[in-house]
Amino acid sequence: MPRVFALLALLFCTVGAPAADAPKPEDFVTVQKGTLPIILSAPHGGRMKVPDVPERVGKGVTNFQTVLDSNTAELTEKLAAEIEKELKGKPWVVIARFERKIADVNRAPKDAYESDKAKPFYDAYHDALATACKTVKDKFGRGLLLDIHGQAVHLDAICRGTQNFKTVTLLKEREGFSAISGKYSVLGRMERNGYKVMPGGEEPNDTKEVPKFAGGHIVATYGSHTAYGIDAMQIELGSNFRTREKYPTTAKDLADSVRVFYDAYLKDAKK
């Protein structure tokens, strides 16, 4: 083949070849439909890189973070499995698998992503979470959303985040502070089982939450002070509870605490 025709053929193959399939956002978000009025969210445990989506640089963003909350995705999967064993039903589950570097789903859109290519991934997460909350509210009238995070400030503690009880408004009105910090509450049970909880202490307890971990965009968006009507709590697990060796035990203990809470405050929810 003459050289000129060979070059033309190569150019045609290069230009005319179909582009590789664009990544599908739904392939980067794990979603489990549930049968219980319990929703688990894990926004910062993703490890998957997304081709052709630039990383965030955080210009002008307050409290810019891209760090991985290590093992929170795996812990949430284990937690869901343990809850199913305890309650013979499935919680709703939404887990981000994409790196926080491209989108932070625990931020409002203006601070969450910087590229239009990242927006579908952010939307995929929140569409799934909104569907879970709406379905639980319609079917049961109320529910509990646990937003699972990790923190490395208080290594041997769990920090509660409800924006100082704002995101559990309906639970507090129905049951009082005992449902949030008492012996049948999720973190009250964890405290009784030997975990340090911040803030901790016996009921009634209206102690203010640790400001840095008092609850972010997810609980603020879906909490029971909003039209979604789902009591929402951010749970910040210290690093020592999330190691590869420890997170299965943490998940099992947390599932036991969810069972205790369910029996006390959700078991009679309408079906």
LOTI-651905 format. One record per residue (C-alpha): residue in one letter; x, y, z. Coordinates in steps of 0.02 Angstrom, whole numbers, plus 50000, padded with zeros to 5 digits. Example, Ala and Ser with C-alpha at 12.3 -4.5 7.8 and 13.67 -1.06 7.14 Angstrom:
BEGIN
A506154977550390S506844994750357
This chain:
BEGIN
M500005000050000P500725017149955R501265027050106V499955040550083F498525027850082A499225019350236L499225035950328L497455039650273A496865022550330L497685025050501L496885042150518F495175035050473C495325021250602T495855033550736V494505046450703G493115034550656A493365022050797P491965022350927A492425030751092A492565020051247D490945018951345A490765033251469P490705027551651K488935025051714P488605033751881E487495019451941D488995007851928F489865018452060V488455018452190T487905003052285V486035003152317Q485044990252414K483154991652425G482554987852599T481064980752691L481384989652857P481175008052909I483065009252923I484225017652798L486125016552795S487175029452703A489055028752675P489645043852575H491525044252601G492155026452588G492335025552399R493975019652324M493545018952137K494325031252017V493155037951883P493945039551711D493935056851632V493225065751786P494455078551857E494825079152042R494215093652148V495435107152202G494305115952327K494555133952276G493425144752384V492685129852477T492605130552666N493215114852755F493785106752594Q494095088052615T494525073852497V495135061152626L494445043452625D493435037852777S494325021252776N493315005252784T491645014252806A490965006652646E491484989252701L490854992352878T489164998052810E489004982452703K489374971852856L488174982152961A486774979352835A487094960552837E487094960153028I485484970353039E484674957952920K485174943853037E484524953153190L482874959253119K482494946852979G482304961052856K483404971952747P483884989952782W484015002052637V485825004952590V486685018452485I488585017952472A489695029252365R491045019152278F491825033752185E493245043352266R492815058652370K494105067552263I492845069452122A491275073052224D490835074852407V489025069652427N488975076252605R489095094052539A487835105352453P488055104852263K489015121252253D490385113952364A490225095752315Y490945095052139E491845106352017S491575097551850D489955094651757K490605077051729A490525073851917K488735079951938P487895063551879F488845053952013Y488285066052149D486505065152084A486515046152076Y486915045452261H485615057952316D484265051252199A484465034252281L484465041452456A482945052352422T482005037352352A482425027252507C481825040952624K480205044052528T479805025552518V480125022752704K479075037952750D477625032352638K477645014452701F478065016552885G477685034552928R479405036553007G481145029352998L482965030753047L484405036052934L486155032252995D487485041552898I489115032152926H490745041952933G492495040453002Q493545052653102A495335052653161V495245065753299H494505054953438L495235038053391D494295028153524A492625037253519I491025038553418C490365056053388R488505058953365G487925071753237T486115077753232Q486485096453218N486095097053404F484465087153389K483795096653238T483865081753121V482955070553247T481585083153284L480135070953268L480995057353370K481345069653510E479545075853506R478845058053510E480025049953635G481105063353716F482985063653737S482965045553796A482765039853615I484355049253568S485485046253718G484575033853831K484865015353856Y483765010253709S484505023153589V485755017653457L487265026153534G486645024253712R486685005553685M488435006853610E488995016553763R488285003253879N489264990353779G490894999053817Y491085011653676K491515029653714V490175041053640M490305059853620P489265067353690G488895053153810G488025050853975E486385044854045E484675051153992P484015064153984N485505071853897D485395087953796T487265090753790K487845099653632E488755089353503V490585090953452P490505105453327K491635097553196F490565081753191A488825088653226G488075083353060G488285088152878H487285090052718I486525072652715V485695073152886A485245091452857T484365086852695Y483425071252747G483175073652934S481465074353016H481475093253023T481225092552834A479805086252725Y480675069352711G480235066452894I481595053552928D482575054853091A484385056253035M485995054053132Q487795055853074I488895043053159E490755047253161L491745031753204G493495033853273S494915026153172N495215012253299F493455005453268R493735004753080T495324994753058R495224979352949E495284968653106K494014978753207Y492664984753088P491724968053081T491524968653271T491014986953266A489714982953134K489024968453236D488894979053394L488084993153298A486814980953223D486374975253399S486104993353448V485004996253296R483964981053346V483724987953521F483205004853451Y482034996553325D481164986253459A480915001653568Y480455014853440L480115007953266K479344990753285D477574997353287A477805008653135K476405006153010K476664993752869
